[in-house]
Amino acid sequence: MAKNIRTVIELAFCTLISCVSLLGNDFTITIESSNDLNEWNSIHTATVTSEAENTFYRAVIDPVNAPTLILENTILTVTQTWSQETNYSRTAHVQVPATNAESHPVIIFFHGASGNGINMLNQYGNTFTNYIKIGMDGYDNKWNIKTESSEANDIDFLSSVISQLKSYANVDADNISLIGTSNGAALVLKALLELPENSFKNGIFMASQLISDQYRENKFWYNEFPSRVYTNEVLLPARNKIISFHGTDDTSIPYDGGYINWLNRTFYDAQESNYFLAKGRGFTGSAISGNGIDTINPSIKEYGYADYGVYHYKVINGNHGLTGFKNDIVSIILSHIE
């Protein structure tokens, strides 16, 4: 099939060149795609300078070699060096579903402070059964946001793991989601701002929200490693869905936000944080207010900017760990990402 496509394009392109005098002139090559041969969409354009001594030109298209390796239950590693360690092996635990599917979507989990990747996999062991699940280990059981004991480059760690995952044939490289809780939620928020849109599809975070370091003056900001000062302006990359959950009885990171002394940072109100993310995706209206929309659980209320893929779920009486709500939260997540 690839040879047939190549032949058609070569013939079409050579026919075009033979009809137009290009010698000594610059010209553009545009590659277009179509599902029905009636409507065409440009997917790449390049400008080429013709050579006076050449008479004929052609476009050659060859398929990119597809991955052949199969990901199995294993531990992925990334070696890093930073102020606290030299050639340190960072770890990500992999669970692959036992199905006959040719490829699987992926969920990468990020634990809270003092947690680890295995605990996250155990916590969600009977859920997301069709997904490859990755449990990431934070250095010193933490993720480096601002004042944590870990000073590791966690965004580089995540980016490297994603690159490894995409090299396997049974990984759906276009369907990778991140899920984090508490300190891990903060890392998901960093990834939403700092990794390009083709890195992952969905970002889901629980029991945390944007901090004032990340959003101020109607702009998003990030810190360039190893600095912990958020001085680099950034536009929010496009994602399929950005989804947050927060309990109203959270005493660690309050739903209403505010300054947290032991973390030395100021959190936005959970709904306000959601509004800022919607604005980053292009929403220009007023923030959603009121009591929210009913969901499968009467204690979970939705505040969604549906056209922009940004959703917040207020968990009434939910604590920091959202105890007792896991199954309903998983169902809501699946309703968005499947």
Phi and psi in degrees as GROMACS dihedral restraints (atoms count N, CA, C in turn):
[ dihedral_restraints ]
;  ai    aj    ak    al  type     phi  dphi    fc
    3     4     5     6     1   -60.6    20    10
    4     5     6     7     1   -38.7    20    10
    6     7     8     9     1   -66.5    20    10
    7     8     9    10     1   -38.7    20    10
    9    10    11    12     1   -63.0    20    10
   10    11    12    13     1   -44.6    20    10
   12    13    14    15     1   -60.6    20    10
   13    14    15    16     1   -44.8    20    10
   15    16    17    18     1   -60.7    20    10
   16    17    18    19     1   -43.3    20    10
   18    19    20    21     1   -63.2    20    10
   19    20    21    22     1   -44.6    20    10
   21    22    23    24     1   -61.3    20    10
   22    23    24    25     1   -44.8    20    10
   24    25    26    27     1   -66.9    20    10
   25    26    27    28     1   -41.0    20    10
   27    28    29    30     1   -61.3    20    10
   28    29    30    31     1   -45.0    20    10
   30    31    32    33     1   -64.0    20    10
   31    32    33    34     1   -43.4    20    10
   33    34    35    36     1   -65.0    20    10
   34    35    36    37     1   -41.6    20    10
   36    37    38    39     1   -69.6    20    10
   37    38    39    40     1   -42.5    20    10
   39    40    41    42     1   -62.8    20    10
   40    41    42    43     1   -37.1    20    10
   42    43    44    45     1   -61.8    20    10
   43    44    45    46     1   -41.8    20    10
   45    46    47    48     1   -63.9    20    10
   46    47    48    49     1   -45.2    20    10
   48    49    50    51     1   -65.1    20    10
   49    50    51    52     1   -36.1    20    10
   51    52    53    54     1   -68.5    20    10
   52    53    54    55     1   -18.5    20    10
   54    55    56    57     1   -94.2    20    10
   55    56    57    58     1    -9.7    20    10
   57    58    59    60     1  -127.6    20    10
   58    59    60    61     1   134.0    20    10
   60    61    62    63     1   -80.1    20    10
   61    62    63    64     1   115.2    20    10
   63    64    65    66     1  -115.3    20    10
   64    65    66    67     1    -7.4    20    10
   66    67    68    69     1   -58.8    20    10
   67    68    69    70     1   125.5    20    10
   69    70    71    72     1    79.0    20    10
   70    71    72    73     1     3.6    20    10
   72    73    74    75     1  -118.9    20    10
   73    74    75    76     1   152.9    20    10
   75    76    77    78     1   -81.7    20    10
   76    77    78    79     1   150.4    20    10
   78    79    80    81     1  -148.2    20    10
   79    80    81    82     1   165.3    20    10
   81    82    83    84     1  -112.2    20    10
   82    83    84    85     1   146.4    20    10
   84    85    86    87     1  -113.9    20    10
   85    86    87    88     1   124.1    20    10
   87    88    89    90     1  -117.7    20    10
   88    89    90    91     1   125.6    20    10
   90    91    92    93     1   -96.2    20    10
   91    92    93    94     1   126.4    20    10
   93    94    95    96     1  -121.8    20    10
   94    95    96    97     1   151.6    20    10
   96    97    98    99     1  -122.2    20    10
   97    98    99   100     1   153.8    20    10
   99   100   101   102     1  -152.2    20    10
  100   101   102   103     1   148.4    20    10
  102   103   104   105     1   -95.0    20    10
  103   104   105   106     1   -23.6    20    10
  105   106   107   108     1  -131.8    20    10
  106   107   108   109     1     4.4    20    10
  108   109   110   111     1    68.4    20    10
  109   110   111   112     1     6.2    20    10
  111   112   113   114     1  -103.9    20    10
  112   113   114   115     1   -45.5    20    10
  114   115   116   117     1  -109.3    20    10
  115   116   117   118     1   130.1    20    10
  117   118   119   120     1  -120.8    20    10
  118   119   120   121     1   142.5    20    10
  120   121   122   123     1  -121.7    20    10
  121   122   123   124     1   132.7    20    10
  123   124   125   126     1   -73.0    20    10
  124   125   126   127     1   130.4    20    10
  126   127   128   129     1  -116.0    20    10
  127   128   129   130     1   -15.1    20    10
  129   130   131   132     1  -165.6    20    10
  130   131   132   133     1   137.9    20    10
  132   133   134   135     1  -132.8    20    10
  133   134   135   136     1   134.8    20    10
  135   136   137   138     1  -133.2    20    10
  136   137   138   139     1   145.5    20    10
  138   139   140   141     1  -100.0    20    10
  139   140   141   142     1   131.8    20    10
  141   142   143   144     1  -125.5    20    10
  142   143   144   145     1   139.0    20    10
  144   145   146   147     1   -98.5    20    10
  145   146   147   148     1   121.2    20    10
  147   148   149   150     1   -75.6    20    10
  148   149   150   151     1   152.5    20    10
  150   151   152   153     1   -98.2    20    10
  151   152   153   154     1   131.1    20    10
  153   154   155   156     1   -60.4    20    10
  154   155   156   157     1   -29.9    20    10
  156   157   158   159     1   -84.9    20    10
  157   158   159   160     1    -7.2    20    10
  159   160   161   162     1   -97.6    20    10
  160   161   162   163     1   139.7    20    10
  162   163   164   165     1  -103.6    20    10
  163   164   165   166     1   -34.7    20    10
  165   166   167   168     1  -120.8    20    10
  166   167   168   169     1   148.8    20    10
  168   169   170   171     1  -134.2    20    10
  169   170   171   172     1   152.0    20    10
  171   172   173   174     1  -148.7    20    10
  172   173   174   175     1   155.1    20    10
  174   175   176   177     1  -100.7    20    10
  175   176   177   178     1   130.5    20    10
  177   178   179   180     1  -114.7    20    10
  178   179   180   181     1   123.1    20    10
  180   181   182   183     1  -119.1    20    10
  181   182   183   184     1   122.6    20    10
  183   184   185   186     1  -121.5    20    10
  184   185   186   187     1   145.5    20    10
  186   187   188   189     1   -68.5    20    10
  187   188   189   190     1   144.0    20    10
  189   190   191   192     1   -75.5    20    10
  190   191   192   193     1   137.3    20    10
  192   193   194   195     1   -59.1    20    10
  193   194   195   196     1   123.8    20    10
  195   196   197   198     1   -78.4    20    10
  196   197   198   199     1   150.1    20    10
  198   199   200   201     1   -61.4    20    10
  199   200   201   202     1   146.9    20    10
  201   202   203   204     1  -121.5    20    10
  202   203   204   205     1   -19.4    20    10
  204   205   206   207     1   -69.8    20    10
  205   206   207   208     1   146.8    20    10
  207   208   209   210     1  -110.0    20    10
  208   209   210   211     1   124.4    20    10
  210   211   212   213     1   -76.4    20    10
  211   212   213   214     1   133.0    20    10
  213   214   215   216     1  -123.9    20    10
  214   215   216   217     1   174.9    20    10
  216   217   218   219     1   -58.3    20    10
  217   218   219   220     1   121.7    20    10
  219   220   221   222     1  -163.7    20    10
  220   221   222   223     1  -172.4    20    10
  222   223   224   225     1  -124.5    20    10
  223   224   225   226     1   117.9    20    10
  225   226   227   228     1   -83.7    20    10
  226   227   228   229     1   144.4    20    10
  228   229   230   231     1  -127.3    20    10
  229   230   231   232     1   150.0    20    10
  231   232   233   234     1  -135.1    20    10
  232   233   234   235     1   126.0    20    10
  234   235   236   237     1   -92.5    20    10
  235   236   237   238     1   127.0    20    10
  237   238   239   240     1  -133.1    20    10
  238   239   240   241     1   153.2    20    10
  240   241   242   243     1  -127.4    20    10
  241   242   243   244     1   131.4    20    10
  243   244   245   246     1  -151.6    20    10
  244   245   246   247     1  -170.1    20    10
  246   247   248   249     1   -57.9    20    10
  247   248   249   250     1   -28.1    20    10
  249   250   251   252     1   -98.6    20    10
  250   251   252   253     1   -17.7    20    10
  252   253   254   255     1  -146.6    20    10
  253   254   255   256     1   156.4    20    10
  255   256   257   258     1  -124.2    20    10
  256   257   258   259     1   127.2    20    10
  258   259   260   261     1    50.3    20    10
  259   260   261   262     1    50.1    20    10
  261   262   263   264     1   -88.5    20    10
  262   263   264   265     1   135.5    20    10
  264   265   266   267     1   -92.0    20    10
  265   266   267   268     1   109.3    20    10
  267   268   269   270     1   -83.8    20    10
  268   269   270   271     1   146.2    20    10
  270   271   272   273     1  -125.6    20    10
  271   272   273   274     1   145.3    20    10
  273   274   275   276     1  -136.6    20    10
  274   275   276   277     1   120.6    20    10
  276   277   278   279     1   -88.1    20    10
  277   278   279   280     1   133.7    20    10
  279   280   281   282     1  -115.3    20    10
  280   281   282   283     1   130.3    20    10
  282   283   284   285     1  -123.0    20    10
  283   284   285   286     1   123.1    20    10
  285   286   287   288     1  -109.1    20    10
  286   287   288   289     1   130.0    20    10
  288   289   290   291     1   -65.7    20    10
  289   290   291   292     1   146.4    20    10
  291   292   293   294     1   -88.9    20    10
  292   293   294   295     1    73.3    20    10
  294   295   296   297     1  -128.5    20    10
  295   296   297   298     1   172.0    20    10
  297   298   299   300     1   -95.2    20    10
  298   299   300   301     1     9.1    20    10
  300   301   302   303     1   -62.3    20    10
  301   302   303   304     1   142.7    20    10
  303   304   305   306     1   -67.6    20    10
  304   305   306   307     1   -34.5    20    10
  306   307   308   309     1  -147.1    20    10
  307   308   309   310     1   157.8    20    10
  309   310   311   312     1  -127.0    20    10
  310   311   312   313     1   143.4    20    10
  312   313   314   315     1   -67.5    20    10
  313   314   315   316     1   164.6    20    10
  315   316   317   318     1  -126.3    20    10
  316   317   318   319     1   140.7    20    10
  318   319   320   321     1  -122.5    20    10
  319   320   321   322     1   127.4    20    10
  321   322   323   324     1  -105.8    20    10
  322   323   324   325     1   123.0    20    10
  324   325   326   327     1  -102.3    20    10
  325   326   327   328     1   142.8    20    10
  327   328   329   330     1  -126.6    20    10
  328   329   330   331     1   120.2    20    10
  330   331   332   333     1   -75.3    20    10
  331   332   333   334     1   166.9    20    10
  333   334   335   336     1   -82.4    20    10
  334   335   336   337     1   177.5    20    10
  336   337   338   339     1   -57.3    20    10
  337   338   339   340     1   136.0    20    10
  339   340   341   342     1    77.5    20    10
  340   341   342   343     1     0.5    20    10
  342   343   344   345     1   -91.7    20    10
  343   344   345   346     1  -169.4    20    10
  345   346   347   348     1  -157.5    20    10
  346   347   348   349     1   171.5    20    10
  348   349   350   351     1   -65.1    20    10
  349   350   351   352     1   -39.8    20    10
  351   352   353   354     1   -62.0    20    10
  352   353   354   355     1   -42.4    20    10
  354   355   356   357     1   -59.6    20    10
  355   356   357   358     1   -39.5    20    10
  357   358   359   360     1   -65.9    20    10
  358   359   360   361     1   -41.2    20    10
  360   361   362   363     1   -64.5    20    10
  361   362   363   364     1   -39.2    20    10
  363   364   365   366     1   -66.4    20    10
  364   365   366   367     1   -39.3    20    10
  366   367   368   369     1   -62.4    20    10
  367   368   369   370     1   -35.9    20    10
  369   370   371   372     1  -108.8    20    10
  370   371   372   373     1    23.9    20    10
  372   373   374   375     1   -60.1    20    10
  373   374   375   376     1   -34.7    20    10
  375   376   377   378     1  -100.5    20    10
  376   377   378   379     1    15.1    20    10
  378   379   380   381     1  -123.5    20    10
  379   380   381   382     1   168.7    20    10
  381   382   383   384     1    49.5    20    10
  382   383   384   385     1    48.3    20    10
  384   385   386   387     1   -67.9    20    10
  385   386   387   388     1   -19.5    20    10
  387   388   389   390     1   -94.7    20    10
  388   389   390   391     1     5.7    20    10
  390   391   392   393     1  -107.5    20    10
  391   392   393   394     1   143.0    20    10
  393   394   395   396     1   -69.7    20    10
  394   395   396   397     1   127.8    20    10
  396   397   398   399     1  -113.5    20    10
  397   398   399   400     1   132.9    20    10
  399   400   401   402     1  -119.0    20    10
  400   401   402   403     1   123.4    20    10
  402   403   404   405     1  -105.1    20    10
  403   404   405   406     1   108.7    20    10
  405   406   407   408     1   -85.3    20    10
  406   407   408   409     1   142.7    20    10
  408   409   410   411     1  -103.0    20    10
  409   410   411   412     1   120.0    20    10
  411   412   413   414     1   -78.8    20    10
  412   413   414   415     1   145.7    20    10
  414   415   416   417     1   -65.0    20    10
  415   416   417   418     1   133.6    20    10
  417   418   419   420     1    56.1    20    10
  418   419   420   421     1    28.7    20    10
  420   421   422   423     1    60.6    20    10
  421   422   423   424     1    30.0    20    10
  423   424   425   426     1  -142.6    20    10
  424   425   426   427     1   164.0    20    10
  426   427   428   429     1  -113.3    20    10
  427   428   429   430     1   136.7    20    10
  429   430   431   432     1   -79.5    20    10
  430   431   432   433     1   104.0    20    10
  432   433   434   435     1  -109.5    20    10
  433   434   435   436     1   -52.6    20    10
  435   436   437   438     1  -154.0    20    10
  436   437   438   439     1   -53.3    20    10
  438   439   440   441     1  -124.8    20    10
  439   440   441   442     1    11.1    20    10
  441   442   443   444     1   -68.0    20    10
  442   443   444   445     1   161.8    20    10
  444   445   446   447     1   -65.8    20    10
  445   446   447   448     1   -26.4    20    10
  447   448   449   450     1   -81.0    20    10
  448   449   450   451     1   132.7    20    10
  450   451   452   453     1  -113.5    20    10
  451   452   453   454     1    18.7    20    10
  453   454   455   456     1   -72.5    20    10
  454   455   456   457     1   159.8    20    10
  456   457   458   459     1   -88.9    20    10
  457   458   459   460     1    87.7    20    10
  459   460   461   462     1   -75.6    20    10
  460   461   462   463     1   -29.0    20    10
  462   463   464   465     1   -67.0    20    10
  463   464   465   466     1   -40.4    20    10
  465   466   467   468     1   -65.9    20    10
  466   467   468   469     1   -39.5    20    10
  468   469   470   471     1   -59.1    20    10
  469   470   471   472     1   -49.2    20    10
  471   472   473   474     1   -62.5    20    10
  472   473   474   475     1   -46.1    20    10
  474   475   476   477     1   -59.4    20    10
  475   476   477   478     1   -39.4    20    10
  477   478   479   480     1   -67.9    20    10
  478   479   480   481     1   -39.8    20    10
  480   481   482   483     1   -64.8    20    10
  481   482   483   484     1   -42.8    20    10
  483   484   485   486     1   -60.7    20    10
  484   485   486   487     1   -42.1    20    10
  486   487   488   489     1   -61.9    20    10
  487   488   489   490     1   -40.8    20    10
  489   490   491   492     1   -63.4    20    10
  490   491   492   493     1   -45.4    20    10
  492   493   494   495     1   -58.1    20    10
  493   494   495   496     1   -40.1    20    10
  495   496   497   498     1   -72.0    20    10
  496   497   498   499     1    -6.1    20    10
  498   499   500   501     1   -88.9    20    10
  499   500   501   502     1     0.7    20    10
  501   502   503   504     1  -104.0    20    10
  502   503   504   505     1   141.1    20    10
  504   505   506   507     1   -68.8    20    10
  505   506   507   508     1   -28.9    20    10
  507   508   509   510     1   -93.4    20    10
  508   509   510   511     1    14.3    20    10
  510   511   512   513     1  -104.1    20    10
  511   512   513   514     1   126.2    20    10
  513   514   515   516     1   -78.3    20    10
  514   515   516   517     1    95.8    20    10
  516   517   518   519     1   -64.6    20    10
  517   518   519   520     1   -18.5    20    10
  519   520   521   522     1   -96.5    20    10
  520   521   522   523     1     6.4    20    10
  522   523   524   525     1  -136.2    20    10
  523   524   525   526     1    67.2    20    10
  525   526   527   528     1  -113.9    20    10
  526   527   528   529     1   127.9    20    10
  528   529   530   531     1  -118.8    20    10
  529   530   531   532     1   149.4    20    10
  531   532   533   534     1  -111.2    20    10
  532   533   534   535     1   135.9    20    10
  534   535   536   537     1  -131.6    20    10
  535   536   537   538     1   125.1    20    10
  537   538   539   540     1  -136.9    20    10
  538   539   540   541     1   152.8    20    10
  540   541   542   543     1  -125.6    20    10
  541   542   543   544     1   139.3    20    10
  543   544   545   546     1    55.8    20    10
  544   545   546   547     1  -118.0    20    10
  546   547   548   549     1   -58.6    20    10
  547   548   549   550     1   -34.1    20    10
  549   550   551   552     1   -69.9    20    10
  550   551   552   553     1   -31.1    20    10
  552   553   554   555     1   -65.0    20    10
  553   554   555   556     1   -37.9    20    10
  555   556   557   558     1   -62.6    20    10
  556   557   558   559     1   -36.0    20    10
  558   559   560   561     1   -70.0    20    10
  559   560   561   562     1   -36.8    20    10
  561   562   563   564     1   -60.1    20    10
  562   563   564   565     1   -41.9    20    10
  564   565   566   567     1   -62.1    20    10
  565   566   567   568     1   -41.1    20    10
  567   568   569   570     1   -61.1    20    10
  568   569   570   571     1   -44.0    20    10
  570   571   572   573     1   -64.0    20    10
  571   572   573   574     1   -37.7    20    10
  573   574   575   576     1   -58.6    20    10
  574   575   576   577     1   -34.2    20    10
  576   577   578   579     1   -87.4    20    10
  577   578   579   580     1   -32.9    20    10
  579   580   581   582     1  -104.8    20    10
  580   581   582   583     1   -21.4    20    10
  582   583   584   585     1   -98.0    20    10
  583   584   585   586     1   143.6    20    10
  585   586   587   588     1   -63.9    20    10
  586   587   588   589     1   159.8    20    10
  588   589   590   591     1   -63.0    20    10
  589   590   591   592     1   -26.4    20    10
  591   592   593   594     1   -83.2    20    10
  592   593   594   595     1     2.1    20    10
  594   595   596   597     1   -73.9    20    10
  595   596   597   598     1   -47.3    20    10
  597   598   599   600     1  -150.9    20    10
  598   599   600   601     1   162.7    20    10
  600   601   602   603     1   -96.1    20    10
  601   602   603   604     1   -45.2    20    10
  603   604   605   606     1  -128.8    20    10
  604   605   606   607     1   142.0    20    10
  606   607   608   609     1  -121.0    20    10
  607   608   609   610     1   122.4    20    10
  609   610   611   612     1  -127.5    20    10
  610   611   612   613     1   127.9    20    10
  612   613   614   615     1  -138.7    20    10
  613   614   615   616     1   147.0    20    10
  615   616   617   618     1  -130.4    20    10
  616   617   618   619     1   138.4    20    10
  618   619   620   621     1    65.5    20    10
  619   620   621   622     1    36.4    20    10
  621   622   623   624     1  -165.4    20    10
  622   623   624   625     1   168.7    20    10
  624   625   626   627     1  -152.8    20    10
  625   626   627   628     1   178.9    20    10
  627   628   629   630     1   -58.2    20    10
  628   629   630   631     1   146.3    20    10
  630   631   632   633     1  -107.7    20    10
  631   632   633   634     1   162.8    20    10
  633   634   635   636     1   -65.1    20    10
  634   635   636   637     1   -22.3    20    10
  636   637   638   639     1   -64.3    20    10
  637   638   639   640     1   -33.7    20    10
  639   640   641   642     1   -87.3    20    10
  640   641   642   643     1   -24.0    20    10
  642   643   644   645     1  -140.2    20    10
  643   644   645   646     1   118.6    20    10
  645   646   647   648     1  -159.1    20    10
  646   647   648   649     1   154.8    20    10
  648   649   650   651     1    55.8    20    10
  649   650   651   652     1    32.7    20    10
  651   652   653   654     1    61.3    20    10
  652   653   654   655     1    28.9    20    10
  654   655   656   657     1  -137.1    20    10
  655   656   657   658     1   156.2    20    10
  657   658   659   660     1   -96.9    20    10
  658   659   660   661     1   148.0    20    10
  660   661   662   663     1  -137.7    20    10
  661   662   663   664     1   152.6    20    10
  663   664   665   666     1  -138.6    20    10
  664   665   666   667     1   163.7    20    10
  666   667   668   669     1  -101.7    20    10
  667   668   669   670     1   134.2    20    10
  669   670   671   672     1   -90.1    20    10
  670   671   672   673     1   117.5    20    10
  672   673   674   675     1   -52.9    20    10
  673   674   675   676     1   137.1    20    10
  675   676   677   678     1   -92.1    20    10
  676   677   678   679     1     4.9    20    10
  678   679   680   681     1   -63.4    20    10
  679   680   681   682     1   148.1    20    10
  681   682   683   684     1  -109.7    20    10
  682   683   684   685     1    12.8    20    10
  684   685   686   687     1  -101.4    20    10
  685   686   687   688     1   127.6    20    10
  687   688   689   690     1   -87.8    20    10
  688   689   690   691     1    89.5    20    10
  690   691   692   693     1  -120.6    20    10
  691   692   693   694     1     0.8    20    10
  693   694   695   696     1  -103.2    20    10
  694   695   696   697     1   117.7    20    10
  696   697   698   699     1   -74.1    20    10
  697   698   699   700     1   144.0    20    10
  699   700   701   702     1  -148.5    20    10
  700   701   702   703     1   146.9    20    10
  702   703   704   705     1   -88.2    20    10
  703   704   705   706     1   144.5    20    10
  705   706   707   708     1   -70.3    20    10
  706   707   708   709     1   115.7    20    10
  708   709   710   711     1   -64.7    20    10
  709   710   711   712     1   155.5    20    10
  711   712   713   714     1   -70.3    20    10
  712   713   714   715     1   140.5    20    10
  714   715   716   717     1  -137.1    20    10
  715   716   717   718     1   161.3    20    10
  717   718   719   720     1   -67.8    20    10
  718   719   720   721     1   -52.7    20    10
  720   721   722   723     1  -141.4    20    10
  721   722   723   724     1   141.2    20    10
  723   724   725   726     1  -121.4    20    10
  724   725   726   727     1   117.5    20    10
  726   727   728   729     1  -131.0    20    10
  727   728   729   730     1   133.0    20    10
  729   730   731   732     1  -130.3    20    10
  730   731   732   733     1   150.2    20    10
  732   733   734   735     1  -130.6    20    10
  733   734   735   736     1   138.7    20    10
  735   736   737   738     1  -152.0    20    10
  736   737   738   739     1   136.8    20    10
  738   739   740   741     1   -89.2    20    10
  739   740   741   742     1   140.6    20    10
  741   742   743   744     1   -72.7    20    10
  742   743   744   745     1   -17.3    20    10
  744   745   746   747     1  -103.2    20    10
  745   746   747   748     1    21.4    20    10
  747   748   749   750     1   -71.2    20    10
  748   749   750   751     1   117.1    20    10
  750   751   752   753     1   -98.8    20    10
  751   752   753   754     1    -7.8    20    10
  753   754   755   756     1   -85.7    20    10
  754   755   756   757     1   -53.5    20    10
  756   757   758   759     1  -122.6    20    10
  757   758   759   760     1    93.7    20    10
  759   760   761   762     1   -57.7    20    10
  760   761   762   763     1   145.6    20    10
  762   763   764   765     1   -56.3    20    10
  763   764   765   766     1   -38.4    20    10
  765   766   767   768     1   -82.2    20    10
  766   767   768   769     1     0.6    20    10
  768   769   770   771     1    75.6    20    10
  769   770   771   772     1  -156.8    20    10
  771   772   773   774     1   113.9    20    10
  772   773   774   775     1   179.5    20    10
  774   775   776   777     1   -80.8    20    10
  775   776   777   778     1   128.7    20    10
  777   778   779   780     1  -108.0    20    10
  778   779   780   781     1   109.7    20    10
  780   781   782   783     1   -61.0    20    10
  781   782   783   784     1   -44.1    20    10
  783   784   785   786     1   -72.3    20    10
  784   785   786   787     1   -14.8    20    10
  786   787   788   789     1  -105.1    20    10
  787   788   789   790     1   -12.4    20    10
  789   790   791   792     1    54.8    20    10
  790   791   792   793     1    49.2    20    10
  792   793   794   795     1  -154.8    20    10
  793   794   795   796     1   157.5    20    10
  795   796   797   798     1  -109.6    20    10
  796   797   798   799     1   125.6    20    10
  798   799   800   801     1   -98.5    20    10
  799   800   801   802     1   144.0    20    10
  801   802   803   804     1   -78.7    20    10
  802   803   804   805     1   157.9    20    10
  804   805   806   807     1   -55.1    20    10
  805   806   807   808     1   142.6    20    10
  807   808   809   810     1   -58.4    20    10
  808   809   810   811     1   -41.6    20    10
  810   811   812   813     1   -72.9    20    10
  811   812   813   814     1   -34.0    20    10
  813   814   815   816     1   -66.2    20    10
  814   815   816   817     1   -40.8    20    10
  816   817   818   819     1   -58.8    20    10
  817   818   819   820     1   -43.6    20    10
  819   820   821   822     1   -61.3    20    10
  820   821   822   823     1   -40.6    20    10
  822   823   824   825     1   -63.0    20    10
  823   824   825   826     1   -42.6    20    10
  825   826   827   828     1   -62.8    20    10
  826   827   828   829     1   -39.1    20    10
  828   829   830   831     1   -66.1    20    10
  829   830   831   832     1   -38.6    20    10
  831   832   833   834     1   -63.9    20    10
  832   833   834   835     1   -40.8    20    10
  834   835   836   837     1   -61.5    20    10
  835   836   837   838     1   -38.6    20    10
  837   838   839   840     1   -63.6    20    10
  838   839   840   841     1   -24.2    20    10
  840   841   842   843     1   -92.0    20    10
  841   842   843   844     1     1.9    20    10
  843   844   845   846     1   114.2    20    10
  844   845   846   847     1    -2.8    20    10
  846   847   848   849     1   -68.6    20    10
  847   848   849   850     1   136.6    20    10
  849   850   851   852     1  -121.0    20    10
  850   851   852   853     1    -0.5    20    10
  852   853   854   855     1   -85.2    20    10
  853   854   855   856     1  -166.7    20    10
  855   856   857   858     1   -83.5    20    10
  856   857   858   859     1   156.9    20    10
  858   859   860   861     1   -65.1    20    10
  859   860   861   862     1   143.6    20    10
  861   862   863   864     1   -67.6    20    10
  862   863   864   865     1   134.5    20    10
  864   865   866   867     1  -126.2    20    10
  865   866   867   868     1  -171.2    20    10
  867   868   869   870     1    90.3    20    10
  868   869   870   871     1  -161.3    20    10
  870   871   872   873     1   -93.4    20    10
  871   872   873   874     1     2.3    20    10
  873   874   875   876     1    80.5    20    10
  874   875   876   877     1   176.7    20    10
  876   877   878   879     1  -102.0    20    10
  877   878   879   880     1   139.2    20    10
  879   880   881   882     1   -63.7    20    10
  880   881   882   883     1   147.8    20    10
  882   883   884   885     1  -124.9    20    10
  883   884   885   886     1  -164.1    20    10
  885   886   887   888     1   -66.1    20    10
  886   887   888   889     1   -17.5    20    10
  888   889   890   891     1  -121.2    20    10
  889   890   891   892     1   124.7    20    10
  891   892   893   894     1   -62.2    20    10
  892   893   894   895     1   -15.5    20    10
  894   895   896   897     1   -91.7    20    10
  895   896   897   898     1    -1.1    20    10
  897   898   899   900     1  -115.7    20    10
  898   899   900   901     1   117.9    20    10
  900   901   902   903     1  -112.6    20    10
  901   902   903   904     1   138.6    20    10
  903   904   905   906     1   -98.6    20    10
  904   905   906   907     1   136.8    20    10
  906   907   908   909     1  -126.2    20    10
  907   908   909   910     1    96.8    20    10
  909   910   911   912     1  -120.4    20    10
  910   911   912   913     1   134.0    20    10
  912   913   914   915     1  -100.0    20    10
  913   914   915   916     1    77.7    20    10
  915   916   917   918     1   -58.5    20    10
  916   917   918   919     1   -40.8    20    10
  918   919   920   921     1   -67.6    20    10
  919   920   921   922     1   -13.1    20    10
  921   922   923   924     1  -116.0    20    10
  922   923   924   925     1     2.7    20    10
  924   925   926   927     1    69.9    20    10
  925   926   927   928     1    24.4    20    10
  927   928   929   930     1  -117.3    20    10
  928   929   930   931     1   122.6    20    10
  930   931   932   933     1  -134.3    20    10
  931   932   933   934     1   138.8    20    10
  933   934   935   936     1  -123.1    20    10
  934   935   936   937     1   141.0    20    10
  936   937   938   939     1  -121.0    20    10
  937   938   939   940     1   116.2    20    10
  939   940   941   942     1   -85.7    20    10
  940   941   942   943     1   119.0    20    10
  942   943   944   945     1  -101.4    20    10
  943   944   945   946     1   100.8    20    10
  945   946   947   948     1   -66.8    20    10
  946   947   948   949     1   127.4    20    10
  948   949   950   951     1    68.8    20    10
  949   950   951   952     1    10.6    20    10
  951   952   953   954     1   -75.0    20    10
  952   953   954   955     1   138.9    20    10
  954   955   956   957     1   -90.2    20    10
  955   956   957   958     1  -170.7    20    10
  957   958   959   960     1   -63.6    20    10
  958   959   960   961     1   -34.6    20    10
  960   961   962   963     1   -89.2    20    10
  961   962   963   964     1     0.9    20    10
  963   964   965   966     1    52.3    20    10
  964   965   966   967     1    42.6    20    10
  966   967   968   969     1   -58.9    20    10
  967   968   969   970     1   132.1    20    10
  969   970   971   972     1    88.1    20    10
  970   971   972   973     1    -3.8    20    10
  972   973   974   975     1  -114.0    20    10
  973   974   975   976     1     1.3    20    10
  975   976   977   978     1   -56.8    20    10
  976   977   978   979     1   -48.7    20    10
  978   979   980   981     1   -62.5    20    10
  979   980   981   982     1   -41.3    20    10
  981   982   983   984     1   -69.2    20    10
  982   983   984   985     1   -36.8    20    10
  984   985   986   987     1   -63.9    20    10
  985   986   987   988     1   -43.2    20    10
  987   988   989   990     1   -60.4    20    10
  988   989   990   991     1   -43.3    20    10
  990   991   992   993     1   -61.3    20    10
  991   992   993   994     1   -40.6    20    10
  993   994   995   996     1   -66.5    20    10
  994   995   996   997     1   -43.0    20    10
  996   997   998   999     1   -59.4    20    10
  997   998   999  1000     1   -46.6    20    10
  999  1000  1001  1002     1   -62.5    20    10
 1000  1001  1002  1003     1   -33.1    20    10
 1002  1003  1004  1005     1   -64.3    20    10
 1003  1004  1005  1006     1   -21.3    20    10
 1005  1006  1007  1008     1   -93.7    20    10
 1006  1007  1008  1009     1   -36.7    20    10
 1008  1009  1010  1011     1  -103.3    20    10
 1009  1010  1011  1012     1    -7.0    20    10
